[in-house]
Amino acid sequence: MVGIRRDEVPHPVTVTLLTDGFPDDPVFDAAVSRALLERAAAGEIGPVFRLSVPGRSVQFGRMDAARPGFGAAVEEGRALGFAPVVRLAGGRAAVFHEGTLSFARIVPEARRDLDIERRFAEVSGLMRDAFASLGADARIGEVPGEYCPGRHSVNLAGSVKVMGIGQRLVRGASHVGGVVVVADAALVNLVLDPVYRHLGYEWDPAATGALADAVPTDTDAVAAAIVAALRVRHDVAPGAVDPATLEAAERIAARGR
């Protein structure tokens, strides 16, 4: 595997791995991550890493919601069967579906204004190493014309984007999360084409890629590779979303419906 070795990490941090997903209710699924962030900020939980196959949704950034075409973009996505969600982190709209993986690293933080670049680099590097372990020519960096552009995206051979990432900071905790497109990049473009048109964004659908177009893989194999890369860096303890987080998520989701 490319990247750091476990013996180079002097004090590995224990991370709880959560694979609970709620694909039938994308609004609630997003609320779970928000609830975890709030509980981490309150000192109620330690570092967690969420990884699951999501349901179909168009996940908008905050800047999207302020644009004049936002309402029409929401309706376009909904008409195509993709639930609208305003996500915790990230810039422009991204598409989640059953051929993708949703991920989030949530960590209690003493100060929210430090190490923004380090957090991005750590998670992007983890993903790059995971994809490389599957045989992909994975690189960190923005591809010209990519959707939801960002220099911490992960691409294949400098050609097509396969992972997008964003960061949200609150007092006491950080959330770094995004989406990995494992298969069916065409479905991403099918939704983003009308959504971006309404939002007034220029982009190039040819810059959208999927890991399975480059290497033989599926969501199970990619998830396993991500967990393996996580174990290189941390002690990993399997866990589950606890009742207190689920209750908090119910309250958050009710406000967003």
Backbone bond lengths (Angstrom), bond angles and torsions (degrees), N, CA, C in turn:
res aa  C-N    CA-C-N  psi(-1)  N-CA   C-N-CA  omega(-1)  CA-C   N-CA-C  phi
1 M - - - 1.465 - - 1.527 109.89 -
2 V 1.302 117.22 140.11 1.446 122.12 179.24 1.518 109.20 -75.32
3 G 1.350 117.78 146.89 1.453 119.94 171.91 1.512 112.56 111.53
4 I 1.334 115.36 -160.75 1.451 120.49 -175.21 1.512 111.25 -71.49
5 R 1.361 114.68 154.48 1.453 120.88 174.78 1.515 108.84 -100.22
6 R 1.319 115.66 155.31 1.457 119.66 -179.81 1.526 111.37 -58.96
7 D 1.351 117.78 -35.42 1.453 119.32 -177.39 1.528 112.25 -73.28
8 E 1.339 117.22 -4.81 1.455 120.66 174.57 1.524 112.16 -89.91
9 V 1.338 116.94 -5.24 1.452 121.68 179.57 1.528 107.57 -102.18
10 P 1.337 118.93 107.38 1.452 120.40 -172.01 1.527 113.94 -68.04
11 H 1.305 116.76 -33.78 1.458 119.84 -177.63 1.526 109.17 -135.44
12 P 1.332 117.39 80.51 1.463 119.44 -179.33 1.522 111.83 -57.13
13 V 1.315 116.07 137.63 1.459 122.11 178.88 1.523 108.73 -92.22
14 T 1.326 116.83 135.99 1.458 119.89 177.07 1.525 109.64 -77.45
15 V 1.315 115.66 126.44 1.460 122.96 179.93 1.528 108.11 -117.75
16 T 1.319 116.37 133.34 1.461 120.89 176.04 1.516 109.14 -86.28
17 L 1.319 116.65 123.74 1.454 122.21 179.69 1.523 109.69 -91.07
18 L 1.322 115.97 122.33 1.463 122.52 179.37 1.522 109.02 -114.31
19 T 1.312 116.59 120.58 1.465 120.48 179.34 1.526 111.42 -113.10
20 D 1.333 116.53 11.52 1.459 119.94 176.16 1.526 109.07 -66.41
21 G 1.298 116.76 129.99 1.452 121.50 175.07 1.513 109.92 -130.13
22 F 1.310 115.91 155.79 1.460 121.59 -178.62 1.524 108.39 -130.52
23 P 1.346 116.46 65.59 1.466 120.75 -172.01 1.524 113.76 -65.19
24 D 1.334 117.75 -22.01 1.464 119.58 179.60 1.516 112.59 -77.72
25 D 1.329 117.24 -9.82 1.468 120.93 -178.04 1.527 108.90 -143.97
26 P 1.344 117.50 80.92 1.463 119.94 -176.95 1.527 114.15 -59.67
27 V 1.338 117.26 -30.95 1.463 119.17 178.00 1.525 109.99 -64.45
28 F 1.327 116.46 -44.39 1.461 120.09 178.55 1.521 110.49 -66.76
29 D 1.327 117.42 -39.31 1.461 120.70 179.64 1.525 110.45 -58.65
30 A 1.330 116.77 -44.26 1.464 120.20 177.65 1.521 110.63 -65.80
31 A 1.328 116.82 -34.75 1.462 120.45 179.29 1.524 111.67 -66.24
32 V 1.329 116.92 -30.66 1.470 119.85 176.99 1.526 110.10 -62.19
33 S 1.324 117.23 -44.65 1.466 119.36 178.66 1.522 111.34 -64.11
34 R 1.327 116.66 -39.15 1.468 119.15 177.58 1.527 110.55 -64.14
35 A 1.332 116.45 -41.26 1.468 120.15 178.86 1.525 110.95 -63.65
36 L 1.330 117.34 -40.38 1.464 120.56 177.45 1.526 110.74 -62.80
37 L 1.336 116.93 -40.34 1.456 120.67 178.47 1.527 110.58 -62.53
38 E 1.317 116.39 -44.74 1.467 120.38 -179.58 1.524 111.17 -65.01
39 R 1.317 117.34 -38.67 1.461 120.47 -179.68 1.527 111.28 -72.17
40 A 1.340 116.90 -35.03 1.462 119.70 174.51 1.522 110.39 -64.48
41 A 1.332 116.88 -41.86 1.461 121.17 179.64 1.531 111.49 -63.30
42 A 1.334 116.08 -31.81 1.461 120.71 179.60 1.526 112.77 -83.74
43 G 1.332 117.01 -0.91 1.446 120.84 179.96 1.518 114.52 77.72
44 E 1.341 116.56 18.41 1.465 121.04 -176.88 1.530 112.74 -88.66
45 I 1.325 117.10 -20.86 1.460 121.35 177.75 1.522 109.17 -139.24
46 G 1.325 115.70 159.42 1.455 121.12 176.27 1.512 111.18 -94.14
47 P 1.336 117.11 -163.24 1.463 120.94 -178.30 1.533 111.82 -62.72
48 V 1.331 115.87 137.22 1.459 120.90 176.39 1.522 109.23 -132.94
49 F 1.331 115.04 155.54 1.460 121.77 173.43 1.518 106.87 -129.62
50 R 1.341 117.03 115.23 1.467 122.21 177.48 1.517 109.73 -94.14
51 L 1.327 116.48 138.14 1.462 121.17 179.21 1.517 108.27 -150.80
52 S 1.345 116.61 119.69 1.463 119.30 -177.33 1.522 110.25 -160.04
53 V 1.328 114.90 164.63 1.465 121.64 172.70 1.522 107.44 -86.60
54 P 1.319 118.44 120.70 1.460 120.98 -175.20 1.527 112.72 -87.51
55 G 1.319 114.85 169.06 1.452 120.60 168.70 1.521 109.97 -82.78
56 R 1.323 115.72 176.59 1.470 120.03 -178.41 1.526 110.77 -74.03
57 S 1.319 115.44 122.85 1.458 120.11 178.17 1.519 110.17 -154.52
58 V 1.325 115.14 154.70 1.463 122.31 166.65 1.515 105.45 -105.29
59 Q 1.315 117.03 116.48 1.452 120.67 -176.16 1.514 108.95 -104.33
60 F 1.331 114.56 113.60 1.454 122.46 -175.04 1.520 110.90 -93.81
61 G 1.319 115.50 149.04 1.453 121.27 171.20 1.515 110.16 -87.54
62 R 1.305 115.79 169.25 1.469 120.02 -178.26 1.518 112.22 -62.99
63 M 1.341 116.94 -35.99 1.462 118.52 -179.39 1.531 111.33 -68.01
64 D 1.326 117.24 -28.37 1.462 120.14 176.29 1.527 110.60 -61.38
65 A 1.342 115.29 -43.32 1.468 120.67 -174.76 1.522 112.02 -64.40
66 A 1.323 117.69 -18.54 1.458 121.23 -179.48 1.529 112.60 -91.37
67 R 1.327 118.21 -4.63 1.458 120.59 -176.31 1.534 111.07 -86.39
68 P 1.328 117.51 148.16 1.463 120.33 -175.85 1.524 114.39 -58.12
69 G 1.333 118.11 -31.82 1.458 120.64 -177.46 1.506 114.96 -88.93
70 F 1.330 117.43 11.38 1.468 120.17 -174.52 1.525 111.94 -60.91
71 G 1.312 117.37 -45.03 1.467 119.97 -178.93 1.517 112.14 -59.67
72 A 1.333 116.38 -43.97 1.464 120.14 179.03 1.525 111.11 -66.75
73 A 1.339 117.00 -36.51 1.458 120.46 178.23 1.521 111.13 -64.37
74 V 1.322 116.51 -41.26 1.466 121.45 177.32 1.524 110.32 -59.95
75 E 1.314 116.79 -45.34 1.463 120.60 -178.23 1.520 111.80 -67.32
76 E 1.327 117.47 -36.25 1.468 120.74 176.46 1.520 110.18 -61.85
77 G 1.324 116.45 -47.20 1.452 119.87 179.44 1.517 111.93 -61.98
78 R 1.314 115.95 -44.17 1.465 120.31 -179.55 1.534 110.78 -63.47
79 A 1.315 117.17 -39.21 1.468 120.65 -179.66 1.532 111.18 -64.44
80 L 1.325 116.69 -27.15 1.462 121.07 178.44 1.532 112.38 -88.63
81 G 1.324 116.58 1.72 1.457 120.98 178.12 1.513 114.59 90.57
82 F 1.330 117.52 19.96 1.449 122.09 -178.97 1.528 109.74 -114.63
83 A 1.322 115.55 115.37 1.459 120.63 -176.92 1.525 110.61 -66.49
84 P 1.335 118.12 136.33 1.461 120.25 177.32 1.530 110.82 -80.31
85 V 1.325 115.71 132.88 1.460 122.45 178.46 1.525 107.95 -137.50
86 V 1.337 116.68 135.57 1.463 120.25 169.56 1.514 106.24 -95.30
87 R 1.331 116.02 111.89 1.462 120.28 -170.89 1.518 111.65 -84.68
88 L 1.329 114.01 168.70 1.457 120.75 -178.36 1.521 112.47 -66.23
89 A 1.330 116.25 -45.54 1.455 119.77 -170.41 1.514 110.68 -131.38
90 G 1.313 115.04 157.35 1.454 118.96 174.32 1.513 111.97 113.87
91 G 1.333 115.51 168.36 1.451 122.00 -176.15 1.509 113.10 -96.75
92 R 1.332 117.41 -84.79 1.456 121.79 -174.10 1.524 111.92 -95.82
93 A 1.313 114.83 169.45 1.461 121.17 -174.92 1.525 112.11 -58.72
94 A 1.334 115.09 143.78 1.462 123.24 175.25 1.518 108.22 -135.78
95 V 1.323 115.86 156.63 1.465 121.33 -176.57 1.526 109.90 -109.78
96 F 1.324 114.76 133.93 1.462 122.52 175.52 1.523 107.35 -116.28
97 H 1.335 116.43 136.80 1.461 119.74 175.69 1.524 109.06 -152.50
98 E 1.329 117.32 -176.03 1.458 121.13 -172.34 1.525 113.64 -70.13
99 G 1.316 118.14 -9.21 1.454 121.93 174.19 1.519 112.96 -98.17
100 T 1.327 116.73 14.55 1.463 122.01 179.71 1.521 110.05 -121.39
101 L 1.313 115.62 171.00 1.460 122.86 171.51 1.521 108.78 -123.40
102 S 1.308 115.56 132.96 1.456 122.00 173.60 1.524 108.61 -96.83
103 F 1.324 117.29 135.17 1.457 120.07 -179.89 1.525 110.54 -136.56
104 A 1.322 115.11 153.72 1.457 120.69 176.52 1.517 109.30 -156.36
105 R 1.322 116.69 130.87 1.462 121.84 171.19 1.523 107.77 -108.86
106 I 1.321 116.22 120.78 1.461 122.70 -176.79 1.520 108.01 -119.73
107 V 1.343 115.53 125.35 1.458 120.71 -171.81 1.528 110.04 -137.26
108 P 1.330 118.12 132.81 1.465 119.14 170.17 1.530 109.61 -62.26
109 E 1.319 116.71 136.19 1.467 121.21 -177.76 1.518 109.02 -132.30
110 A 1.332 115.88 135.48 1.461 119.38 179.19 1.523 111.52 -69.95
111 R 1.360 116.79 -37.91 1.466 120.77 -179.20 1.519 108.69 -134.93
112 R 1.314 116.28 130.79 1.459 119.37 -174.25 1.522 114.05 -86.14
113 D 1.328 118.14 -10.29 1.464 119.73 -174.15 1.524 112.92 -95.81
114 L 1.340 117.21 5.51 1.455 120.42 -177.35 1.523 111.90 -111.85
115 D 1.319 115.63 152.52 1.464 122.35 166.92 1.518 115.11 64.34
116 I 1.331 117.92 30.66 1.461 120.25 176.62 1.521 110.19 -60.14
117 E 1.319 117.29 -46.26 1.457 120.95 -179.55 1.531 110.95 -64.95
118 R 1.320 116.97 -39.19 1.465 119.60 179.80 1.515 111.20 -61.55
119 R 1.330 117.61 -42.80 1.465 120.12 -179.65 1.520 110.77 -62.34
120 F 1.327 115.90 -45.95 1.465 119.05 177.74 1.532 110.37 -59.26
121 A 1.326 116.29 -46.68 1.457 120.44 -176.49 1.525 111.61 -62.68
122 E 1.325 116.91 -39.76 1.458 120.27 -179.18 1.527 111.75 -63.52
123 V 1.320 116.42 -47.53 1.463 118.84 -175.58 1.525 110.82 -75.04
124 S 1.328 117.79 -41.59 1.463 119.49 176.50 1.525 111.03 -61.80
125 G 1.334 116.06 -39.47 1.459 119.53 178.30 1.516 112.16 -65.31
126 L 1.316 116.81 -39.06 1.464 120.84 176.67 1.531 110.29 -59.56
127 M 1.323 115.82 -46.58 1.462 119.98 -178.70 1.526 111.88 -66.54
128 R 1.312 116.40 -42.69 1.469 119.38 177.65 1.523 110.64 -57.78
129 D 1.331 116.48 -45.50 1.457 120.35 -178.89 1.525 111.40 -64.42
130 A 1.335 116.47 -38.99 1.461 120.12 178.31 1.523 111.03 -62.46
131 F 1.325 116.82 -45.62 1.467 120.05 -179.30 1.527 110.93 -67.15
132 A 1.333 116.02 -38.56 1.469 119.77 178.96 1.527 110.82 -63.35
133 S 1.339 117.30 -33.93 1.461 120.10 -179.95 1.527 111.77 -65.62
134 L 1.329 116.84 -19.69 1.463 122.25 177.31 1.530 112.03 -89.57
135 G 1.328 116.22 -3.44 1.459 120.74 179.52 1.510 114.69 101.34
136 A 1.329 117.70 5.73 1.462 120.93 -178.93 1.527 110.71 -83.81
137 D 1.320 116.18 147.06 1.463 122.23 173.80 1.522 107.27 -84.84
138 A 1.324 115.64 76.64 1.465 121.85 -173.13 1.520 110.17 -91.63
139 R 1.345 114.91 134.66 1.463 121.07 -178.26 1.524 108.81 -138.57
140 I 1.314 115.60 151.26 1.461 121.65 176.46 1.518 108.79 -92.93
141 G 1.316 116.58 131.06 1.452 120.31 177.05 1.517 112.42 147.72
142 E 1.310 114.98 158.58 1.461 121.76 -178.40 1.524 111.04 -79.00
143 V 1.318 116.14 137.39 1.459 122.90 173.55 1.528 107.83 -97.63
144 P 1.329 119.06 132.52 1.461 119.93 179.33 1.524 111.84 -54.13
145 G 1.325 116.04 129.60 1.453 121.27 176.97 1.508 115.21 86.11
146 E 1.339 118.45 2.22 1.454 119.46 -176.51 1.526 111.91 -68.20
147 Y 1.341 115.58 153.07 1.463 119.81 174.02 1.527 108.95 -71.30
148 C 1.320 117.37 153.42 1.471 122.98 -179.30 1.529 110.44 40.49
149 P 1.331 117.04 62.43 1.464 120.52 -170.47 1.525 113.24 -64.51
150 G 1.337 114.89 145.76 1.452 120.45 177.44 1.515 110.60 -169.28
151 R 1.316 117.26 143.56 1.463 119.85 -175.46 1.514 113.06 -76.50
152 H 1.340 116.93 -4.00 1.462 119.99 175.80 1.530 111.52 -103.56
153 S 1.327 117.39 8.85 1.463 120.74 172.31 1.524 109.15 -61.79
154 V 1.331 116.12 160.07 1.461 120.70 172.38 1.523 108.24 -113.17
155 N 1.325 116.03 132.73 1.460 121.59 -176.94 1.524 110.22 -124.51
156 L 1.303 115.56 173.57 1.456 122.44 175.54 1.526 108.82 -109.28
157 A 1.313 116.09 116.52 1.468 123.40 174.83 1.527 112.55 56.04
158 G 1.341 117.40 28.13 1.454 120.53 -179.03 1.506 113.93 67.89
159 S 1.331 117.14 19.00 1.463 121.37 -171.76 1.521 113.95 -114.18
160 V 1.343 117.23 -50.52 1.468 120.17 -176.12 1.525 110.05 -133.58
161 K 1.312 115.27 142.98 1.464 121.64 179.02 1.519 109.78 -79.39
162 V 1.355 116.25 135.49 1.460 120.49 175.79 1.526 112.56 -125.37
163 M 1.321 117.78 -8.55 1.457 120.44 177.93 1.513 110.38 -146.10
164 G 1.334 115.15 131.57 1.458 121.68 174.23 1.512 109.49 -114.07
165 I 1.334 116.04 152.87 1.457 120.77 -173.36 1.516 110.01 -146.46
166 G 1.326 115.44 147.45 1.457 121.39 175.98 1.513 109.86 -144.90
167 Q 1.312 116.07 167.23 1.465 121.32 -176.67 1.519 110.18 -133.99
168 R 1.324 115.68 137.83 1.468 122.23 175.23 1.527 108.05 -128.96
169 L 1.321 115.74 129.27 1.447 121.67 179.29 1.516 110.10 -116.50
170 V 1.313 116.37 135.83 1.458 122.59 171.32 1.524 106.71 -128.80
171 R 1.312 116.27 168.20 1.451 118.73 178.48 1.528 109.46 -63.92
172 G 1.323 116.29 112.36 1.453 120.83 176.62 1.510 116.19 102.83
173 A 1.338 118.96 -5.56 1.470 118.93 -177.73 1.517 111.22 -163.91
174 S 1.348 114.69 160.22 1.463 121.23 176.36 1.517 110.07 -129.64
175 H 1.329 115.25 152.29 1.465 123.04 177.09 1.525 107.07 -131.16
176 V 1.327 116.84 120.21 1.461 122.19 174.64 1.521 106.22 -120.81
177 G 1.328 116.73 116.26 1.457 119.21 -174.79 1.509 112.44 -151.58
178 G 1.324 114.59 173.22 1.453 119.08 -179.52 1.511 112.06 175.17
179 V 1.333 114.64 -151.96 1.460 121.23 -174.26 1.519 110.34 -138.06
180 V 1.323 116.00 139.06 1.464 123.64 173.04 1.523 107.85 -108.79
181 V 1.315 117.78 124.18 1.465 120.80 176.81 1.529 107.25 -90.15
182 V 1.322 115.33 106.33 1.461 121.18 -179.77 1.515 110.38 -85.41
183 A 1.335 116.79 -43.19 1.468 121.46 -177.50 1.526 109.43 -146.88
184 D 1.327 114.78 161.70 1.469 123.49 173.41 1.528 113.40 62.75
185 A 1.335 114.98 59.58 1.463 120.08 174.20 1.526 111.27 -63.11
186 A 1.331 116.70 -28.71 1.470 119.76 -179.51 1.518 111.36 -62.01
187 L 1.332 117.31 -32.83 1.459 120.06 179.15 1.530 110.69 -69.29
188 V 1.317 116.80 -35.00 1.464 120.12 174.41 1.519 110.13 -60.25
189 N 1.326 116.35 -47.94 1.463 120.45 -178.66 1.516 112.98 -67.11
190 L 1.339 116.49 -34.68 1.461 120.15 178.87 1.519 111.31 -56.35
191 V 1.323 116.00 -38.96 1.465 120.59 -178.62 1.523 111.11 -84.20
192 L 1.319 116.55 -42.70 1.464 118.99 -175.47 1.522 112.95 -68.72
193 D 1.328 117.80 -27.47 1.464 119.26 -178.73 1.531 111.91 -56.35
194 P 1.339 119.84 -55.83 1.463 118.03 177.90 1.526 113.45 -71.96
195 V 1.326 117.07 -33.56 1.464 119.98 -179.50 1.527 110.98 -63.25
196 Y 1.335 117.23 -47.58 1.458 119.91 179.93 1.527 111.61 -69.18
197 R 1.323 116.21 -31.42 1.466 118.41 176.81 1.529 110.31 -61.88
198 H 1.322 117.29 -44.55 1.468 120.49 178.56 1.527 111.83 -67.44
199 L 1.319 116.62 -35.53 1.460 119.41 -179.09 1.532 112.59 -79.84
200 G 1.323 116.59 -12.06 1.456 120.20 176.88 1.516 114.45 80.76
201 Y 1.322 117.74 29.00 1.459 121.67 -179.61 1.523 110.56 -99.19
202 E 1.327 116.30 138.21 1.459 121.50 171.12 1.525 108.62 -91.32
203 W 1.323 116.67 138.83 1.460 121.29 179.50 1.512 108.61 -162.69
204 D 1.321 117.14 173.49 1.453 122.55 -179.01 1.527 109.30 -124.72
205 P 1.329 118.72 107.21 1.466 120.42 179.92 1.526 113.91 -55.58
206 A 1.327 117.64 -24.90 1.468 120.48 179.78 1.529 112.20 -67.17
207 A 1.334 117.07 -14.68 1.464 121.03 178.83 1.527 112.57 -85.69
208 T 1.323 117.80 -0.70 1.467 122.21 178.43 1.517 109.28 -90.48
209 G 1.316 116.77 125.85 1.457 120.58 -179.07 1.506 113.14 -130.11
210 A 1.340 115.75 177.62 1.462 123.36 177.22 1.524 108.46 -141.33
211 L 1.305 116.53 143.20 1.458 120.80 -179.88 1.525 112.39 -58.16
212 A 1.341 116.44 -40.06 1.466 120.50 -176.19 1.518 112.78 -66.92
213 D 1.328 117.52 -14.83 1.463 119.70 175.41 1.524 111.38 -77.55
214 A 1.344 116.88 -16.87 1.462 120.90 -177.67 1.515 112.92 -108.31
215 V 1.329 117.15 -33.62 1.468 121.60 -178.70 1.525 108.36 -138.79
216 P 1.337 117.63 150.38 1.464 118.97 178.13 1.526 110.73 -71.96
217 T 1.327 117.28 110.52 1.455 120.60 -176.16 1.513 110.27 -158.85
218 D 1.330 116.24 172.23 1.462 122.34 175.54 1.520 107.90 -148.57
219 T 1.337 117.15 -179.20 1.461 119.75 -175.04 1.526 111.89 -63.13
220 D 1.329 117.96 -35.69 1.471 119.88 179.00 1.520 111.15 -63.59
221 A 1.327 116.73 -45.18 1.460 120.59 -178.26 1.531 111.22 -67.20
222 V 1.325 116.89 -40.40 1.464 119.55 179.76 1.524 110.32 -67.87
223 A 1.326 116.81 -41.41 1.465 119.69 177.48 1.521 110.91 -60.29
224 A 1.330 116.90 -42.05 1.464 120.50 178.92 1.531 111.03 -63.48
225 A 1.319 116.92 -39.15 1.464 120.60 178.88 1.527 111.11 -66.45
226 I 1.331 117.07 -38.50 1.470 120.62 177.84 1.522 110.43 -64.45
227 V 1.324 116.74 -43.78 1.465 120.34 179.40 1.529 109.98 -64.16
228 A 1.329 117.35 -39.84 1.465 120.10 177.85 1.524 111.12 -62.07
229 A 1.326 117.39 -41.72 1.461 120.90 177.68 1.520 110.91 -65.93
230 L 1.322 116.88 -36.07 1.463 120.97 177.18 1.531 110.59 -64.40
231 R 1.331 116.39 -39.07 1.467 120.51 -179.21 1.533 111.93 -68.64
232 V 1.324 118.04 -25.41 1.462 120.59 174.51 1.527 110.18 -62.80
233 R 1.315 115.58 -34.41 1.455 121.39 -172.56 1.527 114.07 -95.63
234 H 1.320 117.49 -26.73 1.463 121.09 -172.05 1.524 111.29 -142.33
235 D 1.316 115.50 159.40 1.454 119.76 160.82 1.523 106.64 -73.03
236 V 1.317 117.38 131.91 1.464 121.82 -176.00 1.523 109.16 -118.46
237 A 1.332 115.31 127.97 1.457 121.27 179.19 1.524 108.74 -116.95
238 P 1.335 118.75 120.90 1.469 119.78 177.19 1.528 110.28 -61.75
239 G 1.315 116.16 143.13 1.459 120.87 -179.93 1.503 111.17 -148.34
240 A 1.318 115.71 -170.86 1.464 122.80 177.94 1.519 108.18 -146.60
241 V 1.316 115.54 153.48 1.465 119.64 176.57 1.525 107.86 -66.24
242 D 1.321 116.08 122.43 1.461 121.23 -172.25 1.529 111.59 -83.44
243 P 1.343 117.59 163.44 1.473 120.97 -176.99 1.522 113.98 -57.39
244 A 1.338 117.97 -37.01 1.463 119.31 -179.78 1.526 111.34 -63.62
245 T 1.334 116.77 -39.01 1.466 120.29 177.73 1.517 110.80 -68.33
246 L 1.327 117.05 -41.18 1.471 120.12 178.27 1.527 111.57 -61.96
247 E 1.322 116.91 -40.35 1.466 119.89 178.37 1.522 111.00 -64.67
248 A 1.330 115.99 -43.00 1.465 119.26 177.73 1.523 111.14 -63.82
249 A 1.330 116.69 -38.64 1.463 120.88 179.15 1.524 111.32 -64.80
250 E 1.315 117.11 -37.46 1.471 120.41 177.31 1.520 110.45 -59.59
251 R 1.327 117.17 -42.93 1.456 120.55 179.86 1.538 110.90 -66.72
252 I 1.325 116.52 -41.50 1.461 120.85 179.95 1.534 110.30 -65.72
253 A 1.322 116.80 -44.82 1.465 120.46 -179.40 1.518 111.43 -63.68
254 A 1.320 117.45 -36.93 1.467 120.75 179.76 1.521 111.28 -62.41
255 R 1.319 116.99 -33.38 1.470 120.67 178.22 1.517 111.89 -72.89
256 G 1.349 116.35 -24.99 1.459 119.41 -174.84 1.518 114.97 -96.80
257 R 1.309 118.25 0.08 1.467 119.73 -177.36 1.525 111.28 -89.46
